[in-house]
Amino acid sequence: MRTTASSTLTLALLACALVFTQCDKTAVIDASRSIDRPAKIRPDYCGVVIPPNIAPLNFLIEENGAGHYVKIYSKDGDPIEIHSRKPDIEIPVDRWKKLLDANHGRKLYFDVYVKDSENNWSRFETIENTVADAGIDPFLTYRKIMISVIWNDMGFYQRNLENYEESVVLHNRLFSYGCMHCHSYLNNDPHHMALQARSSTYGTPMLLVENNQVEPISTKTELTSGKTGFSAWHPNGKLLAITDNKFQMLIHTKVQEVRDVFDLACDLDLYRLDTREVIRENKISKIDRMETFPEWSRDGRYLYFCSAPQLPKERYREVRCDLMRIRYDAESGEWGELETVLSAKAVDGSINQPRFSPDDRFLLFNVSPYSDFPIHQAQCDLYLMDMESGEHRKLSISSKRPDTWHSWSSNGRWIAFNSKRLDGRFSRPFFSYVDANGVAHKPFLLPQQNPAYYDSLAWAYNIPELIKAPIPVTGSQLSEAIISYGKQTSGPASSWKPGAAETESNDELQYER
């Protein structure tokens, strides 16, 4: 067999590269200089509590060096050793999973070494994280939106948190680039899901997913526009509390956040799944108030929501929501009286997005300077109320930038939320462990296979919701339901039923609105 000089040289180079790579992987650090601080890594996976079923926390070492070595270990199991010329540290999924499985409730250590150009190694202080006893729901759903003024490119996604698999559930290109938003689930179960769509071509159906089927529902009546904004499932699975919103975007000239959203009108209604009726009750649909962000107590006895005076658009900076509740008997349909749970004055801001922990012990909400749409505020903080004592407090995990769209895991030990803390512009998903006493621990960013993934991502995450299983329907099923809805006869499609306290005079006022 003949070989040319060029092929011989190529084979020699490949052999040398292989030997160097193998040597690099099995390099032994005989001596090192100690650095009395942890290495700078990005994302900030230092001092965090993580679920035992989370994907590997890949990261970048932000220290100058010609070589990098990381050892990850705990009390039991085989340590993971990674050698890399680049600062990118990618952790093998299988070995990571085995290590976490063997060390529930224990410390997880990261030893980081960096080699300089003269082959001298520096060892940084050990990074300590903790593997929680409690796992997290294995899937996260969210919207991703290409940032622009018109938001015409968006998708509804699901991510497997135990690895890096992300899939598109529904993209708006499938229904003429309309909007889909505000998905909600019954007790973190995707087999009971509501998703609202708004399309100039196909209308505004609410998509109900049950028994692995999709049904487009109209919430339009003589009194309602059919443009449902937010929804919350009653624990009995037979009722949805829904909002009827009329959003308008405002564009400012200030530098930090140019966008804002104002509700020209917002009321609360109930939707009965068995009779396909929209129920309007004047106690929660007042002509002079905005009622938004419904949330049922987990025992189903109370409907919580946020309420503010209905102001003209010019006074948008004065919108401050109180946290309200009202008793409701799902069997008889009888309403109680309105109660103020926490006033805007008490927190010196606007209260939004109340969410109960699965055991009804804690209520998580946020407070911003104003608005009933806090994602575009310059700052928005997370608060927790202990429902046993009635005490509330700002959570220490809040940042100097907006922290919003929070949700609980099904076991009540984790919260997922959106935050703009990284750059002030793009919202990203974070997780925090919440212990039995309601103490929220340092948040960590949704891990990605490429640790620099977020650096060039011009998409914002929106409404992260934890679920126990993957979405049981396809994008084709969802888009076909939207399109089929558009072929139906226009006009009110749901029957309307007044609440027990509805009056004739109030009917006229609501209809004028």
C-alpha positions in Angstrom: 0.0 0.0 0.0 1.4 3.4 -1.0 1.2 6.5 1.1 1.9 10.0 0.0 3.9 12.5 2.1 0.8 14.6 2.7 -1.2 11.6 4.0 1.6 10.5 6.2 1.8 14.0 7.7 -2.0 14.1 8.3 -1.9 10.7 10.1 1.0 11.9 12.2 -0.9 15.0 13.2 -4.0 13.1 14.1 -2.0 10.7 16.2 -0.3 13.5 18.0 -3.7 15.2 18.6 -5.1 12.0 20.0 -2.2 11.5 22.3 -2.4 15.1 23.5 -6.1 14.9 24.1 -5.7 11.7 26.1 -2.9 13.2 28.1 -5.0 16.3 28.7 -7.9 14.2 30.0 -5.7 12.2 32.3 -3.4 15.0 33.4 -2.3 14.8 37.1 -1.9 18.0 39.1 1.1 17.5 41.3 1.1 21.0 42.8 -1.0 24.0 42.8 -1.2 27.5 44.3 -4.2 28.2 46.5 -6.5 31.1 45.7 -8.5 32.3 48.8 -11.7 32.8 46.9 -14.1 30.8 44.7 -13.5 30.9 41.0 -15.7 33.2 39.0 -18.2 31.1 37.1 -21.2 31.9 34.9 -24.0 31.2 35.4 -23.7 31.7 39.1 -24.1 28.2 40.4 -22.5 28.9 43.8 -24.2 28.3 47.1 -27.5 27.1 45.6 -29.9 24.3 46.5 -30.7 22.1 43.4 -33.2 19.3 42.7 -31.8 15.8 42.6 -33.3 15.4 39.1 -32.0 18.6 37.5 -29.9 18.6 34.3 -26.1 19.2 34.8 -25.2 22.8 35.8 -22.8 23.5 32.9 -20.8 26.7 33.4 -18.1 29.0 32.1 -14.9 29.6 34.2 -14.3 33.3 34.0 -10.6 33.2 35.0 -7.7 33.7 32.6 -6.0 30.4 31.9 -4.6 28.0 29.3 -6.2 24.9 30.9 -9.0 24.1 33.2 -9.8 21.2 35.6 -13.0 20.7 37.6 -13.7 17.9 40.1 -17.4 17.5 41.2 -18.0 15.2 44.2 -20.1 14.4 47.3 -20.0 11.9 50.1 -21.1 8.9 48.0 -20.7 8.0 44.4 -17.9 8.4 41.8 -16.5 11.9 41.4 -16.7 13.6 38.0 -13.4 15.0 36.7 -13.4 17.3 33.7 -10.3 18.6 31.9 -10.7 21.3 29.2 -8.5 23.8 27.4 -11.6 26.0 27.0 -13.4 27.6 29.9 -16.6 25.8 29.0 -17.4 23.1 31.5 -19.9 20.5 30.2 -20.8 17.8 32.7 -21.7 14.3 31.4 -25.5 13.8 32.0 -25.4 10.1 33.1 -22.5 10.5 35.6 -24.1 13.7 37.0 -27.4 11.9 37.5 -25.8 9.0 39.3 -23.9 11.4 41.6 -27.0 13.3 42.5 -29.1 10.2 43.0 -26.6 8.9 45.6 -26.5 12.2 47.6 -30.0 13.5 48.3 -29.8 16.1 51.0 -26.0 16.4 51.0 -23.4 18.9 49.9 -22.2 18.9 46.3 -18.6 20.2 45.9 -17.0 21.8 42.9 -13.1 22.1 42.9 -11.9 24.4 40.2 -8.3 24.6 38.9 -6.9 26.9 36.3 -3.5 26.5 34.5 -1.5 29.6 33.3 0.6 29.8 30.2 3.6 28.4 32.1 1.8 25.3 33.2 1.3 26.4 36.8 -2.0 25.4 38.4 -4.1 27.5 40.7 -6.7 26.0 42.9 -9.7 28.1 44.0 -11.8 27.7 47.1 -14.3 24.9 46.8 -17.8 25.8 45.6 -20.5 24.3 47.8 -23.9 23.6 46.6 -26.6 21.3 48.1 -28.7 18.5 46.6 -32.2 18.8 48.0 -34.2 15.8 49.3 -37.2 16.9 47.2 -37.3 16.7 43.4 -38.8 19.2 41.0 -41.6 18.5 38.5 -39.7 17.2 35.4 -41.1 19.6 32.8 -41.3 23.4 32.5 -43.6 25.2 30.0 -43.2 28.8 28.9 -43.6 31.1 26.0 -40.5 32.4 24.2 -41.0 35.8 22.5 -38.7 37.5 20.0 -38.3 40.9 21.6 -39.9 43.6 19.4 -42.6 46.1 19.7 -45.2 44.0 17.9 -44.2 40.5 19.3 -45.2 38.7 16.1 -42.8 35.8 16.6 -43.6 33.6 19.6 -43.8 30.0 20.6 -45.2 27.9 23.5 -42.4 25.5 24.6 -41.8 22.7 27.0 -38.4 21.8 28.5 -37.4 18.5 30.1 -35.6 19.7 33.3 -33.8 16.3 33.7 -31.9 16.9 30.5 -31.7 19.7 27.9 -34.5 18.6 25.6 -36.7 21.5 24.5 -39.6 21.1 22.1 -42.1 23.5 20.6 -45.6 22.8 21.7 -47.2 25.5 19.5 -45.7 28.2 17.3 -47.8 31.1 16.2 -46.7 30.7 12.6 -49.2 27.8 12.5 -52.1 30.2 12.9 -51.1 33.4 11.0 -48.8 34.7 13.7 -51.5 35.3 16.3 -50.9 35.4 20.0 -51.1 32.5 22.4 -50.7 33.2 26.1 -51.4 32.6 29.8 -51.5 28.8 29.9 -52.8 27.3 33.2 -53.0 23.8 34.6 -55.1 21.9 37.2 -52.6 21.0 40.0 -49.6 21.0 37.7 -51.3 18.4 35.5 -51.0 19.1 31.7 -53.9 16.7 31.0 -56.1 19.6 32.3 -54.8 22.7 30.5 -56.2 26.0 29.3 -54.5 28.2 26.7 -55.8 31.4 25.2 -55.3 32.3 21.6 -55.9 35.7 19.9 -55.8 35.9 16.1 -57.1 38.6 13.7 -57.7 35.7 11.3 -59.2 33.0 13.5 -60.7 34.8 16.5 -60.1 34.4 20.2 -60.7 30.9 21.4 -59.7 29.5 24.7 -58.3 26.0 24.1 -59.2 23.4 26.7 -57.1 20.2 26.8 -58.8 17.3 28.5 -58.6 13.5 27.8 -55.8 14.2 25.4 -58.2 16.2 23.2 -58.3 19.9 22.3 -61.5 21.8 22.2 -61.8 25.5 21.2 -64.1 27.4 23.5 -65.7 30.7 23.1 -66.0 33.0 26.2 -67.8 35.7 24.2 -71.2 36.6 25.5 -73.5 39.6 25.5 -71.3 41.1 28.2 -67.9 39.7 27.5 -65.4 40.3 24.7 -64.2 36.7 24.5 -60.6 37.9 24.9 -59.6 35.9 27.9 -56.4 37.0 29.6 -55.6 34.9 32.7 -57.3 31.8 34.0 -57.2 29.7 37.1 -58.6 26.2 37.6 -60.9 25.5 40.6 -59.6 22.4 42.5 -62.8 20.5 41.5 -61.7 20.7 37.8 -65.2 21.9 36.8 -64.7 25.7 36.9 -62.2 28.2 35.5 -61.9 31.8 36.8 -61.1 33.9 33.8 -60.3 37.6 33.1 -61.8 39.6 30.3 -59.0 42.0 29.4 -58.5 44.9 27.0 -54.7 45.4 27.0 -53.0 48.3 25.3 -49.2 48.7 25.0 -47.6 52.1 25.9 -44.2 53.1 24.6 -42.2 55.5 26.8 -39.0 57.5 26.1 -37.3 56.5 29.3 -34.1 54.5 28.9 -34.5 51.6 31.3 -37.8 50.1 30.1 -39.6 51.7 27.2 -42.6 49.3 27.2 -45.6 49.3 29.4 -49.1 47.7 29.4 -52.3 49.3 30.5 -55.6 47.6 31.0 -58.4 49.7 29.4 -60.8 47.3 31.0 -60.6 44.1 33.0 -63.2 42.0 34.8 -63.5 38.6 36.4 -65.9 35.8 35.3 -66.3 32.1 35.9 -66.5 29.5 33.2 -68.3 26.3 33.8 -66.8 23.4 31.9 -69.9 21.1 32.2 -72.5 23.6 30.9 -70.2 25.8 28.8 -71.5 28.9 30.6 -69.9 32.2 31.4 -71.0 33.3 34.9 -70.7 37.0 35.7 -71.0 38.3 39.2 -71.1 42.0 39.8 -69.1 41.7 43.1 -66.0 40.7 41.0 -66.9 42.6 37.8 -67.4 46.2 38.9 -67.6 49.0 36.4 -65.3 51.2 38.4 -62.7 48.5 39.2 -60.1 46.4 37.4 -60.1 42.8 38.6 -57.3 40.5 37.4 -55.0 37.6 38.3 -57.5 35.1 39.7 -56.3 32.3 42.1 -58.3 29.8 44.0 -57.4 28.7 47.5 -56.4 25.0 47.3 -59.5 24.0 49.3 -61.6 25.7 46.6 -63.5 27.9 49.2 -62.1 31.3 48.2 -61.3 33.1 45.0 -58.4 35.5 45.4 -57.6 38.2 42.9 -56.1 41.7 42.4 -58.2 44.8 42.1 -57.5 48.5 41.4 -59.7 51.5 40.5 -60.4 51.8 36.8 -58.4 54.9 35.8 -58.0 56.7 32.5 -54.9 55.8 30.5 -53.2 59.1 31.3 -53.1 58.0 35.0 -51.5 54.7 34.4 -48.8 55.4 37.0 -51.5 55.5 39.7 -52.7 51.9 39.1 -52.1 50.1 42.4 -53.8 46.7 43.0 -55.1 45.4 46.4 -55.2 41.7 47.1 -58.9 40.7 47.5 -60.8 37.5 48.2 -64.4 36.3 48.1 -66.0 33.1 49.3 -67.6 30.9 46.7 -69.6 27.7 47.1 -69.0 25.7 43.9 -72.0 23.4 44.7 -74.6 26.1 45.3 -73.1 28.9 43.3 -73.5 31.3 46.2 -71.1 34.1 46.8 -69.8 35.6 50.0 -68.7 39.2 50.6 -65.6 40.9 49.3 -62.6 41.0 51.7 -59.4 42.9 51.4 -56.5 40.5 52.3 -53.7 43.0 51.8 -54.0 46.6 50.6 -51.7 48.3 48.1 -51.1 51.0 50.8 -49.7 48.3 53.2 -47.0 47.3 50.8 -46.5 50.8 49.2 -47.0 49.3 45.7 -49.2 47.3 43.4 -49.9 43.6 44.3 -50.1 41.1 41.4 -50.0 37.4 40.5 -51.0 35.6 43.7 -50.2 31.9 43.7 -50.9 29.4 46.5 -48.5 26.7 47.6 -50.1 23.2 47.2 -50.8 22.9 50.9 -52.4 26.4 51.1 -49.8 27.4 53.6 -48.1 30.2 51.6 -49.2 32.7 49.1 -46.6 34.0 46.7 -47.1 37.3 45.0 -45.2 40.3 43.7 -45.2 44.0 44.4 -44.2 46.7 41.8 -44.4 50.5 42.0 -47.6 50.5 39.9 -49.5 48.6 37.2 -51.5 45.4 36.9 -48.9 44.1 34.4 -45.6 44.0 36.3 -43.3 42.4 33.8 -42.4 45.7 32.3 -41.7 47.5 35.6 -38.2 48.7 36.3 -38.4 46.8 39.6 -40.8 44.1 40.9 -40.2 42.1 44.1 -41.4 38.7 45.2 -43.4 38.5 48.5 -44.6 35.6 50.6 -47.6 35.6 52.9 -47.9 33.0 55.7 -51.6 32.1 55.5 -51.6 30.8 59.1 -50.2 34.0 60.7 -51.2 36.5 58.0 -47.7 37.9 58.0 -46.1 38.9 54.7 -42.5 39.7 53.8 -40.4 40.6 50.8 -38.3 37.5 49.8 -34.5 37.9 50.0 -34.2 36.3 46.6 -35.7 39.4 45.0 -33.3 41.3 42.8 -33.1 45.0 41.8 -34.9 44.1 38.6 -38.3 42.6 37.8 -39.0 39.2 39.3 -42.4 38.0 38.0 -44.6 35.1 36.6 -43.9 32.7 39.5 -45.3 29.3 40.0 -45.1 26.4 42.5 -44.0 22.8 42.0 -46.6 20.1 42.8 -44.7 19.2 46.0 -44.5 22.8 47.2 -40.7 22.8 47.6 -39.8 24.7 44.4 -40.8 27.9 42.7 -40.1 28.9 39.2 -40.1 32.5 38.2 -39.0 34.9 35.5 -36.3 37.5 36.3 -34.5 40.2 34.3 -31.7 40.2 36.9 -29.0 39.2 34.4 -29.2 42.2 32.1 -32.3 44.2 32.9 -33.9 43.5 29.5 -34.5 39.8 28.8 -36.5 37.7 31.3 -35.0 34.3 32.1 -36.3 31.3 34.1 -34.9 30.8 37.6 -35.7 28.3 40.4 -35.6 28.6 44.1 -35.9 25.9 46.8 -38.5 26.9 49.5 -38.2 25.0 52.8 -41.0 24.0 55.1 -40.7 27.4 57.0 -41.1 29.4 53.8 -37.5 30.3 53.5 -36.5 30.7 49.8 -32.9 29.9 49.0 -30.6 31.5 46.4 -32.1 31.0 42.9 -30.3 29.4 40.0 -30.8 29.9 36.3 -32.4 27.2 34.1 -29.3 25.2 33.0 -28.4 24.8 29.3 -26.1 22.4 27.5 -24.1 25.4 26.2 -23.3 27.5 29.3 -23.1 30.6 27.1 -26.6 30.0 25.7 -28.2 33.1 27.1 -25.4 35.5 26.0 -26.7 35.9 22.5 -30.4 34.9 23.0 -32.7 37.7 21.9 -35.8 35.8 23.1 -37.6 36.5 26.4 -39.1 33.8 28.5 -42.6 34.3 29.7 -44.9 32.5 32.3 -42.8 29.5 33.4 -45.1 26.8 34.8 -43.9 23.5 36.3 -45.8 20.4 35.2 -45.6 16.7 36.2 -45.6 15.2 32.6 -45.2 16.4 29.0 -48.0 18.2 27.2 -50.3 15.3 25.9 -51.3 17.0 22.7 -49.4 18.2 19.6 -49.0 21.6 18.0 -51.0 20.3 15.1 -54.0 19.5 17.3 -53.8 23.0 19.0 -53.4 24.9 15.7 -56.2 22.9 14.0 -58.5 23.7 16.9 -57.8 27.4 16.5 -58.3 27.3 12.7 -61.6 25.3 13.1 -62.8 27.9 15.6 -62.2 30.6 13.0 -64.5 28.8 10.6 -67.4 28.9 13.0 -70.1 31.5 12.9 -69.0 34.7 14.6 -70.8 36.2 17.5 -71.5 35.0 21.1 -71.0 31.3 21.3 -71.3 30.7 25.1 -74.4 31.2 27.1 -74.3 33.9 29.8 -75.5 33.4 33.3 -75.8 36.2 35.8 -74.4 35.7 39.3 -76.6 35.5 42.4 -76.2 39.2 43.1 -76.5 40.5 39.5 -79.0 43.4 39.1 -80.7 44.8 36.1 -79.0 48.2 36.5 -75.6 46.6 36.7 -76.3 44.7 33.5 -76.7 47.9 31.6 -73.6 49.4 33.0 -71.5 46.4 32.2 -72.9 46.2 28.7 -72.0 49.8 28.0 -68.5 49.1 29.0 
